[in-house]
Amino acid sequence: MSVGDARGDGPVGRTADDRPARPAVRPEGAEPFAVLMPLWGKDRAERVEQAVVSATEGQQLRPDLLILTVDGPLTPELEELVKRVEAGAHGPATVLRHSAHRGVAAALQDGLESSPYELVARADADDLCRPERFALQIPRMQAEGLDLLGGAMREFSDRIAPGDGPLRTRPLTHAEITAYLPRHSPFHHPTMVLRRSTVLAVGGYRDLPLLEDYWLWERMMLGGARMANLPDVLVDYRVDEHLFARRGGWRLFASDLRLQRRFVKDRVTTPTGFLRNVGERGVYRLAPGWARRLAYRRFVEHDGRTA
Protein backbone atom coordinates (compact mmCIF):
# COMPACT_ATOMS: atom_id res chain seq x y z
CA MET A 1 0.00 0.00 0.00
CA SER A 2 1.49 3.33 -0.98
CA VAL A 3 1.15 6.75 0.58
CA GLY A 4 -2.20 8.30 -0.27
CA ASP A 5 -4.02 4.95 -0.36
CA ALA A 6 -7.72 4.22 -0.07
CA ARG A 7 -7.84 5.29 3.59
CA GLY A 8 -7.91 8.88 2.39
CA ASP A 9 -4.40 9.82 3.55
CA GLY A 10 -3.03 12.85 1.78
CA PRO A 11 0.23 12.25 -0.12
CA VAL A 12 3.29 12.59 2.07
CA GLY A 13 5.17 15.66 0.92
CA ARG A 14 2.12 17.94 0.91
CA THR A 15 0.96 20.36 3.53
CA ALA A 16 -2.29 19.98 5.47
CA ASP A 17 -4.28 22.07 2.98
CA ASP A 18 -2.89 20.00 0.08
CA ARG A 19 -0.38 22.56 -1.16
CA PRO A 20 2.82 20.90 -2.45
CA ALA A 21 5.60 21.04 0.11
CA ARG A 22 8.58 23.24 -0.64
CA PRO A 23 11.69 21.45 -1.94
CA ALA A 24 13.97 20.00 0.71
CA VAL A 25 16.76 22.57 1.05
CA ARG A 26 19.19 22.62 3.98
CA PRO A 27 19.64 26.16 5.29
CA GLU A 28 23.23 27.29 5.62
CA GLY A 29 24.54 26.41 9.06
CA ALA A 30 21.68 24.04 9.90
CA GLU A 31 22.80 21.50 12.49
CA PRO A 32 22.78 17.86 11.35
CA PHE A 33 20.26 15.60 13.04
CA ALA A 34 19.01 12.02 13.13
CA VAL A 35 15.51 10.55 13.25
CA LEU A 36 15.03 7.69 15.71
CA MET A 37 12.23 5.23 14.95
CA PRO A 38 11.61 1.96 16.87
CA LEU A 39 10.06 -1.01 15.09
CA TRP A 40 8.69 -4.35 16.25
CA GLY A 41 6.92 -7.37 14.84
CA LYS A 42 3.34 -6.17 15.40
CA ASP A 43 3.81 -3.04 13.28
CA ARG A 44 2.20 -3.11 9.83
CA ALA A 45 4.59 -2.80 6.89
CA GLU A 46 2.47 -0.40 4.83
CA ARG A 47 2.09 1.94 7.80
CA VAL A 48 5.79 1.79 8.61
CA GLU A 49 6.68 2.70 5.04
CA GLN A 50 4.37 5.70 5.16
CA ALA A 51 5.92 6.79 8.46
CA VAL A 52 9.47 6.41 7.12
CA VAL A 53 8.74 8.40 3.97
CA SER A 54 7.03 11.15 5.96
CA ALA A 55 10.10 11.48 8.23
CA THR A 56 12.70 11.43 5.44
CA GLU A 57 11.90 12.17 1.79
CA GLY A 58 8.71 13.98 2.68
CA GLN A 59 10.47 16.59 4.83
CA GLN A 60 11.30 20.12 3.77
CA LEU A 61 14.41 19.76 5.96
CA ARG A 62 15.56 16.17 5.57
CA PRO A 63 17.38 14.29 8.34
CA ASP A 64 21.04 13.36 7.93
CA LEU A 65 20.35 9.85 9.22
CA LEU A 66 17.44 7.55 9.99
CA ILE A 67 18.10 5.19 12.91
CA LEU A 68 15.72 2.25 12.80
CA THR A 69 15.80 0.09 15.93
CA VAL A 70 14.37 -3.38 15.32
CA ASP A 71 13.07 -4.77 18.60
CA GLY A 72 12.76 -8.53 18.13
CA PRO A 73 11.64 -10.78 15.25
CA LEU A 74 9.78 -9.27 12.30
CA THR A 75 7.32 -10.50 9.72
CA PRO A 76 8.66 -11.18 6.21
CA GLU A 77 6.98 -7.99 4.96
CA LEU A 78 8.71 -5.91 7.62
CA GLU A 79 12.04 -7.63 6.97
CA GLU A 80 11.82 -6.68 3.30
CA LEU A 81 11.04 -3.09 4.22
CA VAL A 82 13.94 -2.91 6.68
CA LYS A 83 16.32 -4.20 4.00
CA ARG A 84 15.22 -1.43 1.64
CA VAL A 85 15.66 1.18 4.37
CA GLU A 86 19.11 -0.17 5.22
CA ALA A 87 20.08 -0.06 1.55
CA GLY A 88 19.31 3.67 1.48
CA ALA A 89 15.96 3.65 -0.33
CA HIS A 90 14.82 6.64 1.73
CA GLY A 91 18.17 8.27 2.43
CA PRO A 92 21.07 7.54 4.81
CA ALA A 93 20.03 4.97 7.40
CA THR A 94 21.36 2.60 10.00
CA VAL A 95 19.49 -0.39 11.42
CA LEU A 96 20.01 -1.73 14.93
CA ARG A 97 18.73 -5.26 15.48
CA HIS A 98 17.87 -7.19 18.62
CA SER A 99 16.90 -10.84 18.40
CA ALA A 100 14.43 -10.63 21.30
CA HIS A 101 11.70 -8.10 22.05
CA ARG A 102 13.00 -5.95 24.93
CA GLY A 103 10.56 -3.04 24.94
CA VAL A 104 10.49 0.49 23.58
CA ALA A 105 12.69 2.04 26.29
CA ALA A 106 15.61 -0.28 25.50
CA ALA A 107 15.13 0.23 21.75
CA LEU A 108 15.12 4.02 22.11
CA GLN A 109 18.12 4.05 24.43
CA ASP A 110 20.19 1.97 22.01
CA GLY A 111 19.24 4.23 19.13
CA LEU A 112 20.03 7.36 21.10
CA GLU A 113 23.44 6.05 22.14
CA SER A 114 24.27 5.12 18.54
CA SER A 115 23.43 8.53 17.06
CA PRO A 116 26.43 10.42 15.68
CA TYR A 117 24.48 13.67 15.97
CA GLU A 118 23.55 15.78 18.98
CA LEU A 119 20.00 16.47 17.83
CA VAL A 120 17.73 13.41 17.62
CA ALA A 121 14.10 13.57 16.49
CA ARG A 122 11.65 10.92 17.64
CA ALA A 123 9.23 9.37 15.18
CA ASP A 124 6.84 6.44 15.55
CA ALA A 125 6.38 3.68 13.01
CA ASP A 126 2.66 4.28 12.44
CA ASP A 127 2.39 8.09 12.58
CA LEU A 128 2.91 10.70 9.86
CA CYS A 129 5.27 13.65 10.24
CA ARG A 130 4.04 16.88 8.65
CA PRO A 131 6.41 18.04 5.83
CA GLU A 132 7.39 21.20 7.69
CA ARG A 133 8.10 19.47 11.00
CA PHE A 134 11.90 19.50 11.06
CA ALA A 135 12.13 22.82 9.19
CA LEU A 136 10.30 24.30 12.18
CA GLN A 137 11.99 22.37 14.98
CA ILE A 138 15.69 22.18 14.12
CA PRO A 139 16.26 25.95 13.67
CA ARG A 140 14.37 26.62 16.92
CA MET A 141 16.51 24.07 18.78
CA GLN A 142 19.64 25.78 17.46
CA ALA A 143 18.54 29.37 17.93
CA GLU A 144 17.45 28.95 21.56
CA GLY A 145 19.79 26.16 22.65
CA LEU A 146 16.84 23.98 23.65
CA ASP A 147 17.17 20.45 25.02
CA LEU A 148 13.56 19.39 24.38
CA LEU A 149 11.16 20.68 21.74
CA GLY A 150 7.79 19.20 20.86
CA GLY A 151 4.54 20.35 19.32
CA ALA A 152 0.91 19.61 18.69
CA MET A 153 -0.62 16.56 16.98
CA ARG A 154 -3.85 15.70 15.22
CA GLU A 155 -5.38 12.25 15.48
CA PHE A 156 -6.30 10.19 12.45
CA SER A 157 -7.48 6.65 11.81
CA ASP A 158 -8.77 4.35 9.10
CA ARG A 159 -12.03 6.33 9.27
CA ILE A 160 -10.64 9.87 9.80
CA ALA A 161 -8.15 11.34 7.32
CA PRO A 162 -5.00 13.14 8.52
CA GLY A 163 -5.80 16.75 9.32
CA ASP A 164 -9.44 16.11 10.21
CA GLY A 165 -9.17 14.49 13.64
CA PRO A 166 -9.09 15.87 17.20
CA LEU A 167 -6.28 18.27 18.09
CA ARG A 168 -3.81 17.40 20.87
CA THR A 169 -1.89 20.33 22.34
CA ARG A 170 0.52 20.92 25.20
CA PRO A 171 1.83 23.98 27.11
CA LEU A 172 4.24 26.10 25.09
CA THR A 173 6.76 27.84 27.35
CA HIS A 174 9.33 26.47 29.76
CA ALA A 175 7.48 27.94 32.74
CA GLU A 176 4.13 26.49 31.62
CA ILE A 177 5.72 23.09 31.00
CA THR A 178 7.32 22.89 34.45
CA ALA A 179 4.03 23.88 36.09
CA TYR A 180 2.10 21.27 34.05
CA LEU A 181 4.55 18.36 34.47
CA PRO A 182 3.64 17.29 38.05
CA ARG A 183 0.12 16.41 36.94
CA HIS A 184 0.42 15.33 33.27
CA SER A 185 3.11 14.62 30.71
CA PRO A 186 3.89 18.01 29.09
CA PHE A 187 5.04 16.64 25.72
CA HIS A 188 3.75 14.45 22.92
CA HIS A 189 6.53 11.90 22.54
CA PRO A 190 6.14 11.36 18.76
CA THR A 191 6.75 15.09 18.15
CA MET A 192 9.94 15.46 20.16
CA VAL A 193 13.42 16.60 19.19
CA LEU A 194 15.95 15.79 21.94
CA ARG A 195 19.45 16.99 22.69
CA ARG A 196 21.35 13.73 22.99
CA SER A 197 23.98 14.79 25.57
CA THR A 198 21.34 16.16 27.95
CA VAL A 199 19.23 13.00 27.70
CA LEU A 200 22.19 10.74 28.35
CA ALA A 201 23.37 12.92 31.24
CA VAL A 202 20.17 12.17 33.19
CA GLY A 203 20.27 8.45 32.46
CA GLY A 204 18.35 8.28 29.19
CA TYR A 205 15.31 6.10 28.62
CA ARG A 206 14.49 3.71 31.45
CA ASP A 207 11.92 0.95 31.41
CA LEU A 208 8.53 1.98 32.79
CA PRO A 209 5.56 0.64 30.78
CA LEU A 210 3.87 3.45 28.81
CA LEU A 211 5.55 6.10 30.95
CA GLU A 212 9.23 5.87 29.95
CA ASP A 213 8.96 9.27 28.25
CA TYR A 214 7.18 10.99 31.16
CA TRP A 215 9.87 9.77 33.54
CA LEU A 216 12.55 11.09 31.19
CA TRP A 217 10.92 14.54 31.02
CA GLU A 218 10.87 14.71 34.84
CA ARG A 219 14.57 13.86 35.09
CA MET A 220 15.46 16.31 32.34
CA MET A 221 13.54 19.10 34.06
CA LEU A 222 15.38 18.40 37.31
CA GLY A 223 18.65 18.37 35.37
CA GLY A 224 18.05 21.90 34.10
CA ALA A 225 16.90 21.10 30.57
CA ARG A 226 15.57 23.98 28.47
CA MET A 227 12.14 23.00 27.20
CA ALA A 228 9.44 24.29 24.85
CA ASN A 229 6.58 23.22 22.60
CA LEU A 230 5.57 24.71 19.26
CA PRO A 231 1.89 25.57 18.70
CA ASP A 232 2.11 24.00 15.24
CA VAL A 233 0.73 20.55 14.41
CA LEU A 234 3.87 18.53 13.67
CA VAL A 235 2.54 14.97 13.56
CA ASP A 236 -0.61 13.16 12.47
CA TYR A 237 -1.04 10.60 15.23
CA ARG A 238 -2.67 7.28 14.37
CA VAL A 239 -5.41 6.21 16.78
CA ASP A 240 -6.93 2.76 16.42
CA GLU A 241 -9.95 1.34 18.20
CA HIS A 242 -7.78 -0.43 20.75
CA LEU A 243 -5.64 2.56 21.81
CA PHE A 244 -7.52 3.50 24.95
CA ALA A 245 -8.10 -0.15 25.86
CA ARG A 246 -4.33 -0.69 25.90
CA ARG A 247 -3.91 2.24 28.27
CA GLY A 248 -5.83 0.59 31.06
CA GLY A 249 -5.24 -2.17 33.57
CA TRP A 250 -3.38 -2.89 36.80
CA ARG A 251 0.04 -3.15 35.15
CA LEU A 252 -0.11 0.42 33.89
CA PHE A 253 -1.55 1.66 37.17
CA ALA A 254 1.52 0.11 38.83
CA SER A 255 3.65 2.25 36.49
CA ASP A 256 1.68 5.32 37.55
CA LEU A 257 2.18 4.49 41.20
CA ARG A 258 5.91 3.96 40.73
CA LEU A 259 6.36 7.25 38.88
CA GLN A 260 4.26 9.25 41.35
CA ARG A 261 6.35 7.90 44.23
CA ARG A 262 9.43 9.09 42.35
CA PHE A 263 7.84 12.53 41.93
CA VAL A 264 7.35 12.78 45.71
CA LYS A 265 10.89 11.63 46.39
CA ASP A 266 12.25 14.19 43.92
CA ARG A 267 9.95 16.90 45.37
CA VAL A 268 8.29 17.41 42.02
CA THR A 269 4.94 16.92 43.73
CA THR A 270 3.71 17.01 47.32
CA PRO A 271 2.14 14.16 49.32
CA THR A 272 -1.23 15.80 48.67
CA GLY A 273 -0.43 15.98 44.95
CA PHE A 274 0.59 12.32 45.07
CA LEU A 275 -2.79 11.30 46.48
CA ARG A 276 -4.66 13.40 43.92
CA ASN A 277 -2.61 12.07 40.99
CA VAL A 278 -2.81 8.44 42.09
CA GLY A 279 -6.56 8.74 42.63
CA GLU A 280 -7.14 10.23 39.20
CA ARG A 281 -4.93 7.65 37.53
CA GLY A 282 -6.56 4.78 39.36
CA VAL A 283 -9.97 5.81 38.06
CA TYR A 284 -8.54 6.35 34.56
CA ARG A 285 -6.65 3.05 34.31
CA LEU A 286 -9.43 0.89 35.71
CA ALA A 287 -12.34 2.47 33.83
CA PRO A 288 -13.80 0.93 30.64
CA GLY A 289 -12.07 1.95 27.42
CA TRP A 290 -14.88 4.26 26.27
CA ALA A 291 -14.83 6.10 29.61
CA ARG A 292 -11.04 6.39 29.43
CA ARG A 293 -11.32 8.07 26.05
CA LEU A 294 -13.83 10.61 27.37
CA ALA A 295 -11.74 11.32 30.46
CA TYR A 296 -8.64 11.92 28.37
CA ARG A 297 -10.46 14.36 26.12
CA ARG A 298 -12.01 16.25 29.02
CA PHE A 299 -9.26 16.42 31.63
CA VAL A 300 -5.91 15.92 29.86
CA GLU A 301 -6.30 17.55 26.47
CA HIS A 302 -8.47 20.32 27.89
CA ASP A 303 -5.80 21.23 30.46
CA GLY A 304 -3.05 21.17 27.88
CA ARG A 305 -4.86 23.22 25.26
CA THR A 306 -3.00 26.43 24.47
CA ALA A 307 -4.73 27.62 21.33
Residue, then its C-alpha position, 0 to 999 in steps of 0.5 A: m500500500s502506498v502513501g495516499d491509499a484508499r484510507g484517504d491519507g493525503p500524499v506525504g510531501r504535501t501540507a495539510d491544505d494539500r499545497p505541495a511542500r517546498p523542496a527539501v533545502r538545507p539552510e546554511g549552518a543548519e545543524p545535522f540531526a538524526v531521526l530515531m524510529p523503533l520497530w517491532g513485529k506487530d507493526r504493519a509494513e504499509r504503515v511503517e513505510q508511510a511513516v518512514v517516507s514522511a520522516t525522510e523524503g517527505q520533509q522540507l528539511r531532511p534528516d542526515l540519518l534515519i536510525l531504525t531500531v528493530d526490537g525482536p523478530l519481524t514479519p517477512e513484509l517488515e524484513e523486506l522493508v527494513k532491508r530497503v531502508e538499510a540499503g538507502a531507499h529513503g536516504p542515509a540509514t542505519v538499522l540496529r537489530h535485537s533478536a528478542h523483544r525488549g521493549v520500547a525504552a531499550a530500543l530508544q536508548d540503544g538508538l540514542e546512544s548510537s546517534p552520531y548527531e547531537l539532535v535526535a528527532r523521535a518518530d513512531a512507526d505508524d504516525l505521519c510527520r508533517p512536511e514542515r516538522f523539522a524545518l520548524q523544529i531544528p532551527r528553533m533548537q539551534a537558535e534557543g539552545l533547547d534540550l527538548l522541543g515538541g509540538a501539537m498533533r492531530e489524530f487520524s485513523d482508518r475512518i478519519a483522514p489526517g488533518d481532520g481528527p481531534l487536536r492534541t496540544r501541550p503547554l508552550t513555554h518552559a514555565e508552563i511546562t514545568a508547572y504542568l509536568p507534576r500532573h500530566s506529561p507536558f510533551h507528545h513523545p512522537t513530536m519530540v526533538l531531543r538533545r542527545s547529551t542532555v538526555l544521556a546525562v540524566g540516564g536516558y530512557r528507562d523501562l517503565p511501561l507506557l511512561e518511559d517518556y514521562w519519567l525522562w521529562e521529569r529527570m530532564m527538568l530536574g537536570g536543568a533542561r531547556m524546554a518548549n513546545l511549538p503551537d504548530v501541528l507537527v505529527d498526524y497521530r494514528v489512533d486505532e480502536h484499541l488505543f484506549a483499551r491498551r492504556g488501562g489495567w493494573r500493570l499500567f496503574a503500577s507504572d503510575l504508582r511507581l512514577q508518582r512515588r518518584f515525583v514525591k521523592d524528587r519533590v516534584t509533587t507534594p504528598t497531597g499531589f501524590l494522592r490526587n494524581v494516584g486517585e485520578r490515575g486509578v480511576y482512569r486506568l481501571a475504567p472501561g475503554w470508552a470512559r477512558r477516552l472521554a476522560y482523556r479528552r475532558f481532563v488531559e487535552h483540555d488542560g493542555r490546550t493552548a490555542 
